[in-house]
Amino acid sequence: MMQADGQLLLVLHQPPKPGEKNRVGRFFWRDGKKEWNSSDLGSGDGAITRHLGQYASAIDRLEKEEEAAEGSAAYFQVISDLSPLLRATRNMHAVLQKAREVSGDDKALINARDRAYELERKAELLYNEAKNELDFAIAQQTERQADAAHRMSVSAHRLNVLAAFFFPIVTLATIFGADLHHGLENWNPPWPFLTMTGVGLLLGFILWMFVNAPSGPGKRPRRKDSEARPLRDPGR
């Protein structure tokens, strides 16, 4: 902000676009007749209003994206797009506040300063909400991975127990042989084969239930989808 000879110059920025690295400046100046002009939004008090309207539209767009976001990647994208917009909004509010202090009773500046504060507050609340949702999504994913790793370790332990239990029998049968006469070879085919297949499938199913049986204390109840998103500030 610059002031000289009753004239006022404000150096602001256009709303940052997603992925834009270089900021585009925008100038507003008030001449000695207290008439406002801008570098690309025309003249009159409506120039600042249009400038603030562009920021409001950008914040509303990101708010809709945040509401539709699912997963940590989507929330991270919203935060990445919102961060430069939040910084620009804070800078704009600070400039307008300083201009308000040195310009006296300029109704256009007072209204613009108040609107800039509302936009800054709205962007800040949206940023915090998206950050909280991102943290929750990451924590939820980490918990799922920990649960899966725990289940796999328990299953591996049970399989090792079964292997250790049957290892002596298998070893002895391998060394001394276990080709015993049981009478099934005299049955009419294919009934012995079908019987052994059925018994094997049944034992395999029982083994599968044993390996995948839940263990340890019950899980903590998760937040329901309707409870996952905190209620919005009604003032927004």
KEFIVEX-751684 format. One record per residue (C-alpha): residue number from 1; residue in three letters; chain; x, y, z. Coordinates in pm, 1 decimal, always signed. Layout:
+------+------+-------+----------+----------+----------+
| resi | resn | chain |       px |       py |       pz |
+------+------+-------+----------+----------+----------+
|  NUM |  ALA |     A |        X |        Y |        Z |
...
+------+------+-------+----------+----------+----------+
//
This chain:
+------+------+-------+----------+----------+----------+
| resi | resn | chain |       px |       py |       pz |
+------+------+-------+----------+----------+----------+
|    1 |  MET |     A |     +0.0 |     +0.0 |     +0.0 |
|    2 |  MET |     A |   +120.9 |   +350.4 |    -86.1 |
|    3 |  GLN |     A |    -27.8 |   +689.1 |     -1.0 |
|    4 |  ALA |     A |    +75.3 |  +1032.1 |   -126.1 |
|    5 |  ASP |     A |    -96.3 |  +1365.3 |   -194.9 |
|    6 |  GLY |     A |   -436.9 |  +1233.3 |    -95.8 |
|    7 |  GLN |     A |   -409.5 |   +939.7 |   -335.2 |
|    8 |  LEU |     A |   -401.3 |   +574.8 |   -236.3 |
|    9 |  LEU |     A |   -251.0 |   +274.9 |   -417.3 |
|   10 |  LEU |     A |   -329.6 |    -85.6 |   -322.3 |
|   11 |  VAL |     A |   -118.0 |   -370.8 |   -455.8 |
|   12 |  LEU |     A |   -313.0 |   -696.9 |   -439.1 |
|   13 |  HIS |     A |   -316.2 |  -1027.0 |   -627.3 |
|   14 |  GLN |     A |   -564.8 |  -1202.9 |   -845.3 |
|   15 |  PRO |     A |   -706.1 |  -1520.8 |   -687.9 |
|   16 |  PRO |     A |   -438.1 |  -1791.4 |   -732.1 |
|   17 |  LYS |     A |   -539.8 |  -2066.8 |   -971.3 |
|   18 |  PRO |     A |   -472.8 |  -2436.3 |   -898.7 |
|   19 |  GLY |     A |   -115.1 |  -2523.3 |   -988.9 |
|   20 |  GLU |     A |    -21.3 |  -2161.9 |  -1060.2 |
|   21 |  LYS |     A |   +327.3 |  -2080.7 |   -929.1 |
|   22 |  ASN |     A |   +353.9 |  -1712.5 |  -1026.2 |
|   23 |  ARG |     A |   +109.5 |  -1465.3 |   -876.4 |
|   24 |  VAL |     A |    -58.0 |  -1206.7 |  -1098.6 |
|   25 |  GLY |     A |    -71.2 |   -860.2 |   -946.6 |
|   26 |  ARG |     A |   -375.1 |   -636.1 |   -944.1 |
|   27 |  PHE |     A |   -367.0 |   -264.1 |   -863.9 |
|   28 |  PHE |     A |   -633.9 |    -38.2 |   -719.1 |
|   29 |  TRP |     A |   -583.1 |   +332.1 |   -676.6 |
|   30 |  ARG |     A |   -795.8 |   +613.8 |   -543.3 |
|   31 |  ASP |     A |   -732.6 |   +954.1 |   -692.3 |
|   32 |  GLY |     A |   -765.7 |  +1291.6 |   -524.2 |
|   33 |  LYS |     A |  -1139.3 |  +1293.7 |   -601.9 |
|   34 |  LYS |     A |  -1177.9 |   +968.9 |   -406.0 |
|   35 |  GLU |     A |  -1271.0 |   +777.4 |   -717.8 |
|   36 |  TRP |     A |  -1146.2 |   +421.9 |   -748.0 |
|   37 |  ASN |     A |   -974.8 |   +271.6 |  -1051.8 |
|   38 |  SER |     A |   -820.1 |    -69.1 |  -1112.8 |
|   39 |  SER |     A |   -572.1 |   -227.3 |  -1349.2 |
|   40 |  ASP |     A |   -814.4 |   -479.5 |  -1501.2 |
|   41 |  LEU |     A |  -1155.7 |   -455.8 |  -1328.5 |
|   42 |  GLY |     A |  -1271.1 |   -114.9 |  -1440.1 |
|   43 |  SER |     A |  -1337.0 |   +187.8 |  -1222.9 |
|   44 |  GLY |     A |  -1568.3 |   +282.6 |   -939.9 |
|   45 |  ASP |     A |  -1635.1 |   +121.0 |   -603.8 |
|   46 |  GLY |     A |  -1754.0 |   -190.7 |   -784.2 |
|   47 |  ALA |     A |  -1397.1 |   -273.9 |   -888.0 |
|   48 |  ILE |     A |  -1302.4 |   -383.9 |   -537.4 |
|   49 |  THR |     A |  -1637.2 |   -560.7 |   -503.7 |
|   50 |  ARG |     A |  -1568.7 |   -760.9 |   -819.0 |
|   51 |  HIS |     A |  -1221.9 |   -842.6 |   -691.6 |
|   52 |  LEU |     A |  -1363.8 |   -978.6 |   -366.8 |
|   53 |  GLY |     A |  -1630.1 |  -1166.3 |   -560.9 |
|   54 |  GLN |     A |  -1361.9 |  -1358.6 |   -748.8 |
|   55 |  TYR |     A |  -1208.1 |  -1467.6 |   -420.4 |
|   56 |  ALA |     A |  -1549.1 |  -1571.3 |   -289.3 |
|   57 |  SER |     A |  -1611.4 |  -1781.4 |   -601.8 |
|   58 |  ALA |     A |  -1271.6 |  -1950.8 |   -569.2 |
|   59 |  ILE |     A |  -1335.7 |  -2037.2 |   -203.4 |
|   60 |  ASP |     A |  -1685.5 |  -2167.9 |   -282.9 |
|   61 |  ARG |     A |  -1542.2 |  -2390.3 |   -556.6 |
|   62 |  LEU |     A |  -1287.4 |  -2540.2 |   -318.3 |
|   63 |  GLU |     A |  -1556.8 |  -2583.6 |    -54.8 |
|   64 |  LYS |     A |  -1758.5 |  -2797.2 |   -297.7 |
|   65 |  GLU |     A |  -1447.6 |  -2998.1 |   -383.0 |
|   66 |  GLU |     A |  -1383.6 |  -3054.5 |    -13.0 |
|   67 |  GLU |     A |  -1740.6 |  -3175.3 |    +39.6 |
|   68 |  ALA |     A |  -1707.0 |  -3421.4 |   -249.7 |
|   69 |  ALA |     A |  -1355.6 |  -3535.5 |   -154.6 |
|   70 |  GLU |     A |  -1301.6 |  -3900.5 |    -68.9 |
|   71 |  GLY |     A |   -966.9 |  -4027.6 |    +46.1 |
|   72 |  SER |     A |   -642.5 |  -3865.1 |   +149.8 |
|   73 |  ALA |     A |   -535.2 |  -3779.5 |   -207.8 |
|   74 |  ALA |     A |   -849.1 |  -3571.1 |   -270.6 |
|   75 |  TYR |     A |   -816.4 |  -3383.4 |    +59.6 |
|   76 |  PHE |     A |   -447.7 |  -3319.5 |     -5.6 |
|   77 |  GLN |     A |   -535.4 |  -3168.0 |   -343.7 |
|   78 |  VAL |     A |   -792.0 |  -2937.6 |   -181.9 |
|   79 |  ILE |     A |   -537.0 |  -2825.4 |    +77.6 |
|   80 |  SER |     A |   -272.6 |  -2768.3 |   -191.2 |
|   81 |  ASP |     A |   -510.9 |  -2548.0 |   -391.6 |
|   82 |  LEU |     A |   -641.5 |  -2368.9 |    -83.1 |
|   83 |  SER |     A |   -307.0 |  -2280.5 |    +77.7 |
|   84 |  PRO |     A |   -203.9 |  -2004.8 |   -169.4 |
|   85 |  LEU |     A |   -560.0 |  -1873.6 |   -172.9 |
|   86 |  LEU |     A |   -559.5 |  -1849.1 |   +206.1 |
|   87 |  ARG |     A |   -227.2 |  -1662.4 |   +205.6 |
|   88 |  ALA |     A |   -352.3 |  -1420.8 |    -60.6 |
|   89 |  THR |     A |   -672.3 |  -1362.3 |   +136.9 |
|   90 |  ARG |     A |   -477.3 |  -1284.7 |   +453.4 |
|   91 |  ASN |     A |   -252.5 |  -1045.9 |   +265.4 |
|   92 |  MET |     A |   -554.9 |   -875.9 |   +110.2 |
|   93 |  HIS |     A |   -722.3 |   -832.0 |   +448.1 |
|   94 |  ALA |     A |   -403.2 |   -688.1 |   +599.5 |
|   95 |  VAL |     A |   -363.4 |   -439.4 |   +312.3 |
|   96 |  LEU |     A |   -726.2 |   -328.8 |   +329.8 |
|   97 |  GLN |     A |   -704.9 |   -292.9 |   +707.9 |
|   98 |  LYS |     A |   -399.1 |    -69.9 |   +679.1 |
|   99 |  ALA |     A |   -563.5 |   +130.6 |   +400.4 |
|  100 |  ARG |     A |   -871.3 |   +172.5 |   +617.7 |
|  101 |  GLU |     A |   -658.5 |   +312.8 |   +901.2 |
|  102 |  VAL |     A |   -492.8 |   +579.3 |   +685.8 |
|  103 |  SER |     A |   -786.0 |   +674.5 |   +465.2 |
|  104 |  GLY |     A |  -1040.1 |   +786.0 |   +719.3 |
|  105 |  ASP |     A |  -1409.5 |   +726.1 |   +659.1 |
|  106 |  ASP |     A |  -1406.3 |   +561.8 |   +316.3 |
|  107 |  LYS |     A |  -1721.7 |   +351.2 |   +304.8 |
|  108 |  ALA |     A |  -1594.7 |   +143.7 |    +12.4 |
|  109 |  LEU |     A |  -1277.0 |    +55.1 |   +201.2 |
|  110 |  ILE |     A |  -1467.1 |    -23.8 |   +520.1 |
|  111 |  ASN |     A |  -1701.9 |   -260.4 |   +337.1 |
|  112 |  ALA |     A |  -1412.3 |   -417.6 |   +146.6 |
|  113 |  ARG |     A |  -1213.7 |   -466.9 |   +468.1 |
|  114 |  ASP |     A |  -1508.8 |   -636.1 |   +638.9 |
|  115 |  ARG |     A |  -1573.7 |   -858.7 |   +338.0 |
|  116 |  ALA |     A |  -1204.4 |   -951.6 |   +318.8 |
|  117 |  TYR |     A |  -1212.5 |  -1055.1 |   +684.5 |
|  118 |  GLU |     A |  -1513.5 |  -1277.9 |   +617.6 |
|  119 |  LEU |     A |  -1335.2 |  -1439.3 |   +323.4 |
|  120 |  GLU |     A |  -1019.3 |  -1491.5 |   +526.8 |
|  121 |  ARG |     A |  -1218.1 |  -1652.4 |   +807.3 |
|  122 |  LYS |     A |  -1408.1 |  -1873.7 |   +564.6 |
|  123 |  ALA |     A |  -1089.3 |  -1986.1 |   +390.3 |
|  124 |  GLU |     A |   -923.0 |  -2054.8 |   +724.5 |
|  125 |  LEU |     A |  -1215.8 |  -2265.7 |   +847.8 |
|  126 |  LEU |     A |  -1221.1 |  -2457.5 |   +520.6 |
|  127 |  TYR |     A |   -846.5 |  -2519.8 |   +541.8 |
|  128 |  ASN |     A |   -871.1 |  -2647.3 |   +899.4 |
|  129 |  GLU |     A |  -1164.6 |  -2869.9 |   +811.0 |
|  130 |  ALA |     A |   -984.9 |  -3020.0 |   +510.9 |
|  131 |  LYS |     A |   -673.0 |  -3069.1 |   +723.3 |
|  132 |  ASN |     A |   -873.7 |  -3249.3 |   +991.9 |
|  133 |  GLU |     A |  -1040.0 |  -3471.2 |   +731.9 |
|  134 |  LEU |     A |   -699.3 |  -3550.8 |   +580.4 |
|  135 |  ASP |     A |   -558.7 |  -3643.3 |   +922.1 |
|  136 |  PHE |     A |   -861.7 |  -3863.1 |   +991.1 |
|  137 |  ALA |     A |   -833.9 |  -4037.0 |   +651.9 |
|  138 |  ILE |     A |   -463.4 |  -4106.4 |   +707.7 |
|  139 |  ALA |     A |   -526.3 |  -4235.1 |  +1061.2 |
|  140 |  GLN |     A |   -809.1 |  -4456.9 |   +938.6 |
|  141 |  GLN |     A |   -594.0 |  -4600.0 |   +660.8 |
|  142 |  THR |     A |   -307.7 |  -4659.9 |   +903.9 |
|  143 |  GLU |     A |   -543.3 |  -4839.5 |  +1141.0 |
|  144 |  ARG |     A |   -670.3 |  -5062.7 |   +860.8 |
|  145 |  GLN |     A |   -315.9 |  -5151.6 |   +761.6 |
|  146 |  ALA |     A |   -228.1 |  -5228.9 |  +1123.5 |
|  147 |  ASP |     A |   -535.5 |  -5451.4 |  +1156.9 |
|  148 |  ALA |     A |   -447.9 |  -5636.1 |   +835.3 |
|  149 |  ALA |     A |    -87.7 |  -5685.7 |   +949.4 |
|  150 |  HIS |     A |   -209.1 |  -5817.5 |  +1285.4 |
|  151 |  ARG |     A |   -446.7 |  -6064.8 |  +1120.4 |
|  152 |  MET |     A |   -169.7 |  -6186.9 |   +890.3 |
|  153 |  SER |     A |    +70.9 |  -6236.7 |  +1181.6 |
|  154 |  VAL |     A |   -191.4 |  -6432.3 |  +1377.9 |
|  155 |  SER |     A |   -268.9 |  -6651.4 |  +1075.5 |
|  156 |  ALA |     A |   +101.8 |  -6717.2 |  +1018.4 |
|  157 |  HIS |     A |   +144.8 |  -6810.6 |  +1384.6 |
|  158 |  ARG |     A |   -144.5 |  -7056.9 |  +1369.9 |
|  159 |  LEU |     A |     -8.0 |  -7216.0 |  +1054.4 |
|  160 |  ASN |     A |   +330.6 |  -7252.2 |  +1223.7 |
|  161 |  VAL |     A |   +162.2 |  -7418.1 |  +1522.8 |
|  162 |  LEU |     A |    -13.8 |  -7666.1 |  +1293.5 |
|  163 |  ALA |     A |   +308.8 |  -7736.1 |  +1105.6 |
|  164 |  ALA |     A |   +494.6 |  -7796.4 |  +1432.4 |
|  165 |  PHE |     A |   +217.0 |  -8024.3 |  +1557.9 |
|  166 |  PHE |     A |   +215.2 |  -8247.7 |  +1249.4 |
|  167 |  PHE |     A |   +587.8 |  -8230.8 |  +1176.8 |
|  168 |  PRO |     A |   +682.7 |  -8535.4 |  +1392.9 |
|  169 |  ILE |     A |   +409.3 |  -8749.3 |  +1234.5 |
|  170 |  VAL |     A |   +511.2 |  -8649.7 |   +883.2 |
|  171 |  THR |     A |   +877.1 |  -8712.8 |   +965.1 |
|  172 |  LEU |     A |   +812.1 |  -9058.8 |  +1109.6 |
|  173 |  ALA |     A |   +583.9 |  -9151.9 |   +820.8 |
|  174 |  THR |     A |   +851.7 |  -9042.1 |   +576.8 |
|  175 |  ILE |     A |  +1127.1 |  -9241.1 |   +747.8 |
|  176 |  PHE |     A |   +940.1 |  -9563.4 |   +823.6 |
|  177 |  GLY |     A |   +667.4 |  -9544.0 |   +560.1 |
|  178 |  ALA |     A |   +293.1 |  -9538.2 |   +614.9 |
|  179 |  ASP |     A |   +161.7 |  -9755.2 |   +334.7 |
|  180 |  LEU |     A |    -88.5 |  -9940.8 |   +553.6 |
|  181 |  HIS |     A |   -369.1 | -10164.6 |   +434.0 |
|  182 |  HIS |     A |   -700.1 | -10002.2 |   +522.1 |
|  183 |  GLY |     A |   -948.1 | -10186.0 |   +301.5 |
|  184 |  LEU |     A |  -1047.4 |  -9885.1 |    +95.1 |
|  185 |  GLU |     A |   -855.1 | -10018.9 |   -202.6 |
|  186 |  ASN |     A |  -1120.4 | -10291.9 |   -233.6 |
|  187 |  TRP |     A |  -1405.9 | -10044.2 |   -266.9 |
|  188 |  ASN |     A |  -1566.0 |  -9981.2 |   -600.1 |
|  189 |  PRO |     A |  -1423.7 |  -9669.1 |   -769.7 |
|  190 |  PRO |     A |  -1472.8 |  -9378.2 |   -769.5 |
|  191 |  TRP |     A |  -1621.3 |  -9381.8 |   -417.7 |
|  192 |  PRO |     A |  -1291.3 |  -9397.0 |   -226.8 |
|  193 |  PHE |     A |  -1157.6 |  -9101.0 |   -425.3 |
|  194 |  LEU |     A |  -1476.8 |  -8899.1 |   -380.3 |
|  195 |  THR |     A |  -1484.7 |  -8981.0 |     -8.9 |
|  196 |  MET |     A |  -1125.1 |  -8870.3 |    +43.9 |
|  197 |  THR |     A |  -1187.9 |  -8556.3 |   -160.2 |
|  198 |  GLY |     A |  -1492.4 |  -8466.6 |    +48.2 |
|  199 |  VAL |     A |  -1312.5 |  -8532.7 |   +376.2 |
|  200 |  GLY |     A |  -1014.5 |  -8327.4 |   +256.6 |
|  201 |  LEU |     A |  -1236.9 |  -8034.8 |   +162.2 |
|  202 |  LEU |     A |  -1415.1 |  -8052.4 |   +497.7 |
|  203 |  LEU |     A |  -1087.2 |  -8057.8 |   +689.0 |
|  204 |  GLY |     A |   -955.8 |  -7774.1 |   +472.5 |
|  205 |  PHE |     A |  -1263.9 |  -7566.4 |   +552.4 |
|  206 |  ILE |     A |  -1220.1 |  -7632.7 |   +925.7 |
|  207 |  LEU |     A |   -853.7 |  -7535.2 |   +897.0 |
|  208 |  TRP |     A |   -947.7 |  -7216.5 |   +710.3 |
|  209 |  MET |     A |  -1194.0 |  -7122.6 |   +987.1 |
|  210 |  PHE |     A |   -926.4 |  -7185.7 |  +1249.3 |
|  211 |  VAL |     A |   -662.0 |  -6977.1 |  +1073.7 |
|  212 |  ASN |     A |   -897.7 |  -6684.6 |  +1004.4 |
|  213 |  ALA |     A |  -1080.5 |  -6686.6 |  +1337.5 |
|  214 |  PRO |     A |  -1071.3 |  -6343.8 |  +1507.8 |
|  215 |  SER |     A |   -842.6 |  -6305.4 |  +1804.0 |
|  216 |  GLY |     A |   -774.9 |  -6049.4 |  +2072.5 |
|  217 |  PRO |     A |  -1009.8 |  -5780.9 |  +2204.9 |
|  218 |  GLY |     A |  -1286.2 |  -5643.8 |  +1988.7 |
|  219 |  LYS |     A |  -1225.4 |  -5347.7 |  +1767.7 |
|  220 |  ARG |     A |  -1313.3 |  -5000.4 |  +1874.1 |
|  221 |  PRO |     A |  -1629.8 |  -4876.2 |  +1703.4 |
|  222 |  ARG |     A |  -1552.5 |  -4661.9 |  +1401.5 |
|  223 |  ARG |     A |  -1722.0 |  -4338.8 |  +1318.1 |
|  224 |  LYS |     A |  -2009.6 |  -4386.7 |  +1083.2 |
|  225 |  ASP |     A |  -2001.5 |  -4215.1 |   +746.7 |
|  226 |  SER |     A |  -2261.2 |  -3969.4 |   +871.5 |
|  227 |  GLU |     A |  -2036.6 |  -3890.4 |  +1169.7 |
|  228 |  ALA |     A |  -1707.7 |  -3876.4 |   +979.2 |
|  229 |  ARG |     A |  -1746.9 |  -3513.1 |   +876.4 |
|  230 |  PRO |     A |  -1777.2 |  -3258.0 |  +1158.8 |
|  231 |  LEU |     A |  -2067.9 |  -3019.5 |  +1148.9 |
|  232 |  ARG |     A |  -1998.7 |  -2695.9 |   +967.4 |
|  233 |  ASP |     A |  -1997.9 |  -2364.7 |  +1141.9 |
|  234 |  PRO |     A |  -2349.1 |  -2224.5 |  +1081.1 |
|  235 |  GLY |     A |  -2195.2 |  -1879.8 |  +1050.4 |
|  236 |  ARG |     A |  -2020.2 |  -1981.5 |   +733.1 |
+------+------+-------+----------+----------+----------+
//
